[in-house]
Amino acid sequence: MQSHAVSPKNTGNLLMRALIFTLIISSMNANMFNIVLPTISRQFELSSSQVSWIITSYMIVYAVGAVTFGKLTEKYRLKDLLTFGLLLFVLGSIAGLAATEYWMIIAGRVVQAAGASVIPAMAMIVPVRYFSPDKRGRALGMSAIGIALGTAMGPIVAGFVISAWSWRILFIIPLLSLLTLPVYRKYLDDEQGDADPIDWLGGALLAGTVTAILLALTNTSLWLGLSALFMLILFVLRIRFAAAPFISPDIFRNKKYSVILVITFFITGISFSSPYLIPQLLALVNGLPPAYIGIVMLPAAIVTTFLGRKGGKLADEKGNPRLVYTASALLVIGFLCLSVVAGRHAVLVSISLIFCVLGQSFMQIAMSNTVSRTLSHEQTGVGMGLFSMLTFISAASSTAVLGKVLDSGAPAAALNPIADNPASMVYSNIFAVLAVLVIVVIAVYSVQFGRRGKKAADHLTNGL
């Protein structure tokens, strides 16, 4: 492995500014099509299950691509991978813009996802590569700002676009990502790995496993679930016995890394539940149109934008456990407040959502920072790629489970004794349960990492 060149002092900051803009565009592209599904369904005379492939196909390719690009960073220059990914992202957008048939829209979204999946890999690797461990939290906080802004702006932009023009205009927005390409080409270093061959069979088995998992979740299919288990077994056998496996099993022998991945899976699914539940609550219970739903969710994104770096600073100065506990407190407060105000005035929901979104952002920073400190330099690419893939699968799993709970209908009684709105009782109960689950998962985290505090994290970092 070649040693990467020492970068100028401000290189990391310049790259992070470009990265924030790229993350905003990427996050918007990932969620703004949720708003236009009914419009596309009517135009092409599609059923709900058929039109959902606009989201499902993107989700599958994005998850697989995240870990694939993470692996490729071990062999190829990050600037070349990023150039390829962004150009592919734009190519898919052009294809979608010109689509005259539904299958062409799906093809455009697939190509978009294949290119955009380089972005989560970059968002994890740039902070690790260009910032020292004691400043990495601030950099991850900047990434969280981009994600929060894009997530909030997506529904708002989509709502206004389909009101004034056509849903096809949404495919133009990703073209803006090309504005950042000169910055990446100039300031990213030329570090690349050795010439070891890539285990494409192992990669295909991993891709098949992830695809089957996501399809099993979205379609509630036992057979797809069994297929995912079968391919997972084959993948495990492959990485154990292949000469140069796609993912070295040594990374899973890192106990701290494996434990934090499990914790991340559960806490991510919990914290990412509000972006799925709130739009449905506001649309089905409060009766708000798409544009107004985005406006209700906007204050949470604005607050997170201003305070996102504070979370990273807290992790750098006080240690990741302090940030985890702060994020947990925000999530618990937010979920309990939402449990009480669900179905009431949208302003109350908007205020309560601020705690959840800020807690979600802080938690993402803390988990990313913790994972990065458990990895050696050689494991960073694939390790952070797996982390990105796992968070995506976790969010999809959470959505599938919550969808089934919502389909079950109104419960007999409210779990939160303060909540007394029958129209939104199912949402109230879900938020109350989520608050309890946060406490349970963080208790497990505390046993594994909490007592070590900042000194232990520094000791771990110095030992790598």
Stockholm file with secondary structure:
# STOCKHOLM 1.0

chainA/1-464         MQSHAVSPKNTGNLLMRALIFTLIISSMNANMFNIVLPTISRQFELSSSQVSWIITSYMIVYAVGAVTFGKLTEKYRLKDLLTFGLLLFVLGSIAGLAATEYWMIIAGRVVQAAGASVIPAMAMIVPVRYFSPDKRGRALGMSAIGIALGTAMGPIVAGFVISAWSWRILFIIPLLSLLTLPVYRKYLDDEQGDADPIDWLGGALLAGTVTAILLALTNTSLWLGLSALFMLILFVLRIRFAAAPFISPDIFRNKKYSVILVITFFITGISFSSPYLIPQLLALVNGLPPAYIGIVMLPAAIVTTFLGRKGGKLADEKGNPRLVYTASALLVIGFLCLSVVAGRHAVLVSISLIFCVLGQSFMQIAMSNTVSRTLSHEQTGVGMGLFSMLTFISAASSTAVLGKVLDSGAPAAALNPIADNPASMVYSNIFAVLAVLVIVVIAVYSVQFGRRGKKAADHLTNGL
#=GR chainA/1-464 SS CCCCCCCCTTHHHHHHHHHHHHHHHHHHHHHTHHHHHHHHHHHHTCCHHHHTHHHHHHHHHHHHHHHHHHHHTTTSCHHHHHHHHHHHHHHHHHHHHTCCSHHHHHHHHHHHHHHHTHHHHHHHHHHHHHSCTTTHHHHHHHHHHHHHHHHHHHHHHHHHHHHHSCGGGGGTGGGGGGGGHHHHHHHSCCCCCCCCCCCHHHHHHHHHHHHHHHHHHHHTCHHHHHHHHHHHHHHHHHHHHCSSCSSCTHHHHCHHHHHHHHHHHHHHHHHTTHHHHHHHIIIIISCCCHHHHHHHHHHHHHHHHHHHHHHHHHHHHHCHHHHHHHHHHHHHHHHHHHHHHTTSCHHHHHHHHHHHHHHHHHHHHHHHHHHHHTSCGGGHHHHHHHHHHHHHHHHHHHHHHHHHHHHTCCCSSCSSTTCCCGGGHHHHHHHHHHHHHHHHHHHHHIIIIITTHHHHHHHHHHHC
#=GC SS_cons         CCCCCCCCTTHHHHHHHHHHHHHHHHHHHHHTHHHHHHHHHHHHTCCHHHHTHHHHHHHHHHHHHHHHHHHHTTTSCHHHHHHHHHHHHHHHHHHHHTCCSHHHHHHHHHHHHHHHTHHHHHHHHHHHHHSCTTTHHHHHHHHHHHHHHHHHHHHHHHHHHHHHSCGGGGGTGGGGGGGGHHHHHHHSCCCCCCCCCCCHHHHHHHHHHHHHHHHHHHHTCHHHHHHHHHHHHHHHHHHHHCSSCSSCTHHHHCHHHHHHHHHHHHHHHHHTTHHHHHHHIIIIISCCCHHHHHHHHHHHHHHHHHHHHHHHHHHHHHCHHHHHHHHHHHHHHHHHHHHHHTTSCHHHHHHHHHHHHHHHHHHHHHHHHHHHHTSCGGGHHHHHHHHHHHHHHHHHHHHHHHHHHHHTCCCSSCSSTTCCCGGGHHHHHHHHHHHHHHHHHHHHHIIIIITTHHHHHHHHHHHC
//
